[in-house]
Amino acid sequence: MQRLAIYYIQTKFKLLSFFSTKKAAQQAFDLFSTPNLLHPKTLRQIHNAEPIQVLLNIQPPHPIKSKPTKAITVRGYRWNHPGTKRILILHGFGSAAHKFEAYVEPLVAKGYEVIAFDAPAHGSSDGTRTNAVEYCSMVEQVMEQFGPIDGFIAHSFGALAVCLALEKIEHGPAIKLVLIAPATETSTAIDQAFSQLKISSKKIRIAFEKLIFDVSGKEANWFSIRRTMPFIQASVLWIHDLDDTITPVEDAMQVRSDHHKNVEFVFTKGLGHQRIYRDATVKKQVTDFL
């Protein structure tokens, strides 16, 4: 079914590209921003969790200030409230908070209050499309309303969001940050999407990246964990699999070559992009670090 869907999309792009570069770029951007295209929303209650929510206000960037503030409700869960220390869990693109439920019990056993939200357009949260700006804004507003936050567990797209947020928020080395298979470079994700959709037109790529700037006020390569790392003072545990085909380990190696003293790297083998956060050894490494 997934292959049929991708084949259909590829065929559609060929036709769109023939008639209009702008429309093809817009369609590509919409697909890039839609987490539930091939991963349907998962609406699920988590055992023994307190439901919580935030009305998320998203300010438009400078180039499009004439557009109104966007407001959506994001929904999440909380355990062991009130706690003296808090952990925020941030899932990846096309995922949901409940997939990290196995981390809750060991973290609560260590005395943490645990908070996890479905990102915009994911799980039980509102929306059908989202981007790094919205997810970053969610992290900031959750920290304001449910903080202070003492530690983070972030997978893939969630890792990019929290790094963008921490870049702007004053913090120190006492904060613990776990990045699991982080989406290190947005430019890499775009390359992969264009390759999967078999889009080779440079004009469409230019138009696509203009849409990113229109939405965010930033160039695509600004959305880079490597770019944010000099501004992150937290103690970081970075876990990445050598066989990850979604967030290539090569991008992680570039960050490693920068020799940040606050970042500890752990590389696994054979776990890929999804199995890595479910792995028992990885879960123990994460909870021991926190």
SELOZA-878858 format. One record per atom (N, C-alpha, C, CB): x, y, z; residue in one letter. Coordinates in steps of 0.2 Angstrom, whole numbers, plus 2048, in hexadecimal, padded with zeros to 3 digits. Glycine has a CB too. Layout:
// SELOZA-878858
XYZa...
This chain:
// SELOZA-878858
8047FA800m800800800m804806800m7FB800806m80A806804q80E80C804q81280D7FEq81380B80Aq8148087FBr8178087F4r81280B7EFr81A8027F2r80C8097EFl80780C7EAl8068137EBl8008087EBl8058157F2a80481C7F3a80A8207F1a80481D7FBa81081E7F2i8168227EFi8168227E8i81D81E7F2i81581C7E5y81481C7DDy80F8217DBy8138157DBy80A8227DEy8048267DCy80782D7DCy7FE8257E0y80A82F7E2i80D8367E3i8128377DEi8108367EAi8178337DDq81C8347D8q8198367D1q82082E7D7q8148327CFt8108337C8t80D83A7C8t80B82E7C7t80A83C7CEk8078427CEk80C8487CEk8038437D5k8128477D1f81784C7D0f81984D7C9f81C84B7D5f81A8487C6k81C8487BFk81784D7BBk81C8417BBk81184C7BCl80C8507B8l80C8577BBl80584D7B9l80C8587C1l80C85F7C4l8138637C2l80C85F7CCl81885F7C2s81F8627C0s81E8657B8s82485E7C0s81B8617B4f81A8637ADf8168697ACf81785D7A9f81186A7B0f80D8707B0f80F8767B4f80686E7B1f8118757BAs81387B7BEs8188797C4s80C87D7C2s81E87C7C3t82387C7C8t82087E7CFt8298807C7t81D8837D0k81A8867D6k8158817D9k81788C7D5k81187E7D5k80C8797D8k80F8737DAk8068787D3k8148717D6a81886B7D8a81C86C7DFa81D8687D3a81F8717E0a8228737E6a81D8737ECa82687A7E5a8188767EBq8138777F0q8108707F2q80D87B7EEq80F86C7EDq80D8657EFq8128617F3q80B8617E8q8198627F0a81E85F7F4a81F8617FBa8258607F0a81E8687FCf81E86B803f819868807f81E872802f813868804d80D865808d80E85E80Ad806865804d81185A806l812853808l81885380Dl81584F801l81D85780Cf822857811f820859818f82885C80Ff81B85D818s81885F81Fs81285B822s81586681Es81085581Et80B851820t80D84B823t80685081At80D84A82Ap81084482Dp80B83E82Cp810845834p80583F82An80083982An7FE837823n7FA83B82En80283981El801837818l80282F817l80683A813l80782C81Al80882581Al808822821l80F823816l807827826h80782482Dh801827830h80D827831h7FB824830p7F5827833p7F582983Ap7EF821832p7F282E83Ck7F2830843k7F082A848k7ED836844k7F482A84Dt7F2825852t7EF828858t7F9821854t7E9827859l7E582A85Fl7E5825864l7DE82C85Dl7E982686Ar7E982186Fr7EA824876r7EF81C86Dr7E782187Bq7E8823881q7ED81F885q7E1822885q7F1822889i7F781E88Ci7F581D893i7FD82288Ci7F6816895h7F481489Ch7F78188A1h7F780D89Dh7F381A8A6n7F581E8ACn7F88258ABn7FA81A8B0n7F68288A5a7F982E8A3a7F38348A5a7FB82F89Ca7F58398A7e7F183F8A7e7F18438A1e7F38448ADe7EB84489Ep7EB848897p7EC84F899p7E4847894p7F0852894i7F1859895i7F185C88Ei7F885B898i7F186388Dq7F1866887q7F386D887q7EA866884q7F5870881v7F8876880v7F487987Av7FF877880v7F288087Bl7F0883875l7F6887872l7EA889877l7F888486Dl7FE88686Al7FD88C865l801880866l801892867n800898863n80789885En7FF89E867n806899858i80C899853i80C89F850i80B89384Ei8118A3851q8128AA84Eq8148A9847q8168AE852q8128AD842p8158AC83Bp81C8B083Bp8108B0836p8208AE837p8278B1836p8268B8833p82B8AD832p82C8BB834h82C8C2832h8298C382Ah8338C5832h82B8BF826p8298C081Fp8228C081Dp82C8BC81Ap81E8BD822i8178BC821i8138BE827i8158B581Fi8158C482Ak8128C6830k80A8C882Fk8158CC833k8088C9829s8018CA828s7FD8C5829s8008CD821s7FF8BE829k7FB8B982Bk7FA8B8832k7FF8B2829k7F48B6834p7F28B683Bp7F68B083Fp7EB8B483Cp7F68B1846t7F98AC84At7F58A5849t7FA8AE851t7F98A0849k7F5899848k7F589684Fk7F9895843k7EF894851a7EE891857a7EB88A856a7E989585Ca7EE885859i7EC87E859i7ED87B860i7F087A854i7E9876862t7EA872868t7EE86C867t7E387086Bt7F386C86Bv7F786586Bv7F6862872v7FF86786Av7F585B871r7F3857877r7F9852879r7ED853876r7F9851880g7FF84D882g7FD84A889g805851883g80284788Cy801843892y806845897y80283C890y80484489Er8098458A3r8088408A8r80784C8A6r80E83E8ABw80F8398B0w81283C8B6w8128328AEw8118398BCn81483B8C2n8148428C4n81B8388C2n80F8458C3h80E84C8C4h80B84D8CBh8098508BFh80E8528D0p8148568CEp81A8538D0p81385D8D2p81F8548CBg8268528CDg82B8588CDg82884D8C7g8308568D1t83585C8D2t83A85C8CBt83985A8D8t83A8578C7k83E8578C1k8398558BCk8448528C2k83A8578B6r8368568B0r83A8548AAr83185C8AFr83784F8A6i83A84D8A0i83484E89Bi83C8458A0i836851895l83285288Fl83484D88Al83285988Dl82F849887i831844882i82E84787Bi82E83D883i832847876l83084A870l83184486Al83485086El82B842867h82C83D862h82D84085Bh825839861h82E83B856g83083D850g82A83E84Bg83583884Dg82C83F844f82784183Ff82383A83Ef82B843839f81C83B83Eg81883583Cg817831842g81B831837g81A833848s81982E84Es814832853s82082E851s815830859a81083285Ea813831865a80982F85Ea81183486Aa813834871a81382D874a810839876a80D829872h80C823876h81281E874h806820874h81681F86Ek81B81A86Ck82181B871k81D81C865k821820876f82682087Bf82481E882f82982787Af81E81B882e81B819888e82081588De815815887e824811889a82980C88Da82E810891a82C808888a82F81788Fy83481B893y83181D89Ay83782088Fy82B81D89Av8278218A0v82981E8A7v82082189Fv8288178A7e8298148AEe8308148B0e82780C8ADe8358138ACp83C8148AFp83E81B8B1p8418128AAp83B8208AEl83C8278AFl8388298B6l83A82C8A9l8328278B6v82E8288BCv8328258C2v8278258BCv83581F8C1a83881C8C7a83E8208C9a83B8158C4a8418248C4k8478288C6k84482F8C9k84B82A8C0k83E8308CAg83B8358CDg83983B8C8g8408388D2g83983A8C2y83783F8BDy82F83F8BCy83A83D8B6y82D8458BBe8278468B8e8288468B0e82384D8BAe8248428ADv8258418A6v81F8448A2v8258398A4v82184889Di81C84B898i81D849891i81C853899i81884888Da819846886a813849882a81A83F885a81484C87Df80F84F879f80F84C872f810857878f80984B86Fd80984A868d80A851864d802847866d80F851860a81185785Ca80B859858a817856857a80B860856p806862851p80585D84Bp80786984Ep7FF85C849a7FD857844a7FE850845a80085A83Da80084E84Bh80184784Dh7FD845853h80984784Fh7FC83F853g7F883C858g7F183F85Ag7FC83C85Fg7F0841860s7EA844862s7EA84C861s7E8842869s7F084F85Fs7F085685Es7ED858858s7F885885Es7EB85F857d7E8862852d7ED86284Cd7E5868853d7EA863846g7EE865840g7EF85F83Bg7F4867842g7F0860835t7F185B830t7F985C82Dt7EC85B82At7FB86282Er80286382Br806866831r803867825r80D866831t811869836t81886A833t81186583Dt81C86E837n82386F835n82787083Bn823875830n82D87183Aa832872840a830878844a83987283Ea82E87D841v82C883845v82788284Av82A889840v82287E847e81C87D84Ce81E878852e81687A848e822873850y82486F855y82987285Ay828869852y82D876858c83287A85Cc82D87F861c83787F858c82888285Es824886862s820882867s81F88A85Ds81E87C865m81B87886Am820876870m819871867m82687586Fv82B874874v82B87A879v832872871v82C87F876e82D88587Ae82788787Ee82E88B875e82188687Bq81B88887Fq819882884q81588887Aq81B87C883v81A877888v81F87888Ev81C870885v82587A88Cm82A87C892m827882896m83187E88Fm824887893e82188C896e81C88A89Be81F892892e817886899q81188489Dq81287E8A1q80C882898q81787A8A0f8188748A4f81F8738A7f81686D8A0f8238788A6g82A8778A8g82B8798AFg82E87C8A4g83187A8B1p8378798ADp8388728ABp83D87C8B1p83C8718A6i83D86A8A3i8458698A5i83C86A89Ci8468638A8d84D8618AAd85085D8A5d84D85E8B0d84C85A8A0g84F85589Bg84A854896g85184F89Fg84D852890f84985088Af84C84A887f84A856885f847846884i848840880i845842879i845839883i849842874a84684586Ea848840868a84884C86Ca84483E864h84583985Eh84483D858h84183385Fh84983D853s84883F84Cs84684684Cs84383A849s840847849f83D84E848f83D85284Ff83784E844f83B84E854g83A85185Bg84185485Dg83884C85Fg84785085Ba84D85385Da84F85985Aa85284E85Ba84D85A853l84E861850l84A866854l84C860849l844865855a83F86A859a84286C85Fa83986785Aa845867863v84786986Av84E86D869v84886386Ev85286B864c85886F864c857876861c85D86B85Ec85287785Dl85087E85Bl84E882861l84B87D855l84A87E865a84788286Ba84D884870a84287D86Ea85187F871l856880876l85B885874l85A87A878l85C88686Ee86088B86Be85E89286De86088B863e85889386Ek855899870k85489A878k84E89B86Dk85489587Ci852895883i858894887i84D88F884i85989988Ce85F898890e85F892894e85F89E895e86488E894h865888898h86C886899h861882894h86D88189Dg87488089Fg87587889Fg8768828A6g87B8768A1p87D86F8A0p87986A8A5p88586E8A2p87686D8A9a8728698AEa86C8668AAa86F86D8B4a86A8698A4i8648668A0i86786089Ci86286C89Bi86385B89Ck865855899k861854892k86484E89Dk86585388Dl861852886l86384C883l863859882l85F848881v86084187Ev85D842877v85D83B881v861841872l85F84286Bl86083B868l864847867l85B838866i85B831863i85983185Bi85582C866i85E82F857a85D830850a85B83684Ea85982A84Ea85E83C850p85B84384Ep85B844847p85F848852p856848845a85684B83Ea85B85083Ea84E84D83Ca86184F83Ct86685483Dt866859838t86D85083Dt865858832e86585D82De85E85C828e86B85C828e85B862828t855862824t85686281Dt851869826t85C86481Bs85E864814s85E85C812s864867812s861858816t861851815t85A84E814t86584D81At855850818a84E84D818a84B850811a84A85081Ea84D85680Fi84A858809i84D854803i84B860808i853853803d85784F7FEd8538487FEd85E84E800d852845803q84F83E804q84883E801q84F83B80Bq844844803a83D844800a83D8457F9a83A84A804a8418497F6f84284A7EFf8448447EBf8468507EDf8488407EEs84B83A7EBs8458357EBs8518377EFs8418347F0q83C8307F1q8368317ECq83982F7F8q8358387EBl83083A7E6l83283B7DFl82D8417E9l8398397DEk83C83A7D8k83B8417D5k8398347D3k83C8467D9i83C84D7D6i84484F7D5i8388517DBi8458507CFs84C8527CEs84D85A7CCs84F84E7C9s84785D7CBs8478647C8s84A8697CDs8408667C6s84F86C7CBk8528727D0k84D8777D1k8598747CDk8498797CCk84487E7CDk83F87C7D2k84087F7C6k83D8767D2i8388747D8i83C8747DEi83686D7D6i8428727DFr8468737E5r84687A7E8r84D86F7E4r84887E7E3i8488867E5i8418887E7i84B88A7DFi83C8867E4a8358897E6a8338857ECa8308877E0a83587F7EEf83487C7F4f83787F7FAf8368747F3f83E8817F9e8418847FEe83F88B7FFe8498847FDe83C88E7FAk8398957FBk833894800k8378987F5k82F88F7FFl82988E803l82B88D80Bl825888801l83188980Ci834889813i835890815i83A884813i838894811f83A89B814f83389F815f83E89E80Ff82E89E811d8288A2812d8258A0818d8238A080Cd82589981Av822897820v826898826v82188F81Fv82C898826s83089982Cs83589F82Ds83589382Cs8368A2827g83A8A8827g8428A6827g8398AC82Dg8438A0826k84A89D826k84B899820k84B89982Dk85289881Ee853894819e85388C81Be85B895816e852888817a852881819a85887E81Da85187C813a85E88081Bn86487E81Fn865881825n86A87F81An860886827w86088882Ew85E883833w85C88F82Ew85987F830f85687A835f85B874835f84F877832f860875839s86687083As86886F841s86C873836s868869843i86A86884Ai87186A84Bi86986184Ci875868846r87C86A846r87D872847r880868840r879876844r87A87D844r87887F84Cr87588083Fr87387C84Ft87187E856t87687C85Bt86A87B857t87A87685Am87E87385Fm883878863m88286E85Cm88687D860p88A882864p886886869p88D88785Fp87F886868f87B88A86Df878886872f87688E869f87987F872i87687B876i87B87987Ci873874873i87987B882q87D87A888q87C87488Cq87D88088Cq87687188Aa87486B88Ea87986588Da86D86888Ba879860892s87C85A891s87985588Cs87E857898s87C853887v878850881v87B849881v87A85487Bv876844880l87783D87El87483C877l874838883l87883B872w87683A86Bw877833869w87B83F866w871830868i871829866i86F82885Fi86D82586Bi87382585Bh872824853h87481D851h87582A84Fh87081B84Dd87181484Ad875815843d86B810849d87A811842l87E81183Cl87A80F836l88480C83Dl87580B837d871809831d86A80D830d86F802832d86A813833d864817833d86481A82Cd86481D838d85E819828t85D81B821t859821821t85A81681Dt856823827i851829827i85582F829i84C82882Ci85982F82Et85D834830t865832830t85C837838t86883282Ap86E82F829p87483182Ep871831822p87782C830v87C82D835v882831833v87F826837v88383282De88883782Ae88783E82De888837822e88084082Dd87F847830d881847837d87884882Fd88084283Ba882841842a88A842843a87F83B846a88D83E83Em89483E83Em89784583Dm89783A839m894849839q896850838q89685483Fq892854833q890853843v890856849v89585484Ev88985584Cv89684D84Er89C84A852r8A384D850r89C843851r8A484F84As8AA852848s8AB85984Bs8AB852840s8A685C84Dd8A6863850d8A9862857d8A0866850d8A985C85Ah8AC85B861h8A9860866h8B485D860h8A285F867h89F86386Ch8A085F873h89786486Bh8A3862878k8A585F87Ek89F85D882k8A9864882k899860881n89385E885n88F858881n88E864885n89185587Cv88E850878v89184A878v88D853871v88D84587Ae89083E87Ae88C83A875e88F83A882e890837871f88D83386Bf88D82B86Df891834865f88882886Bv88782186Bv88481E865v88281E871v88881A862f88681785Bf88481085Cf88B818856f87E80E859t87B807859t87C804852t87480785Ct87A7FE852k87B7FB84Bk8757F684Ak8817F784Bk8717F7845g86C7F3843g8657F4846g86E7EC845g8657FA849l85E7FC84Cl85A801847l85F7FF852l85D804843g85A80983Eg85780F841g85480583Bg85281283Fh84F818841h84A817846h84D81C83Bh846812846q84081184Aq84280C850q83A80E847q84580784Fr846802854r84B804859r8497FB851r84F809858i85480C85Ci85180E863i858812859i84C812863y849814869y84580F86Dy84581B868y84380A86Ar84080486Dr8457FF870r83B801868r84B7FF86Ed8507FB870d8517FB878d8567FC86Cd8517F587Ba8527F5882a8597F8885a8527EE885a85E7F7881t8657FA883t865801882t86A7F787Ft86280487Dv86180B87Cv85D80E881v85E80D875v85780B883k85380E888k85780E88Fk84D80A889k85B809890k85F809897k86480F896k862803898k867810891q86C815890q86981C891q870815889q86381D88Ev86082388Fv85E824896v85982388Av85A820899t8588218A0t85E8218A5t85481B8A2t86481E8A4d86A81F8A8d86D8268A7d86F8198A6d86D8288A1f86F82F8A0f86B8348A3f870830898f8658338A3l8608388A6l8608388AEl8598388A4l
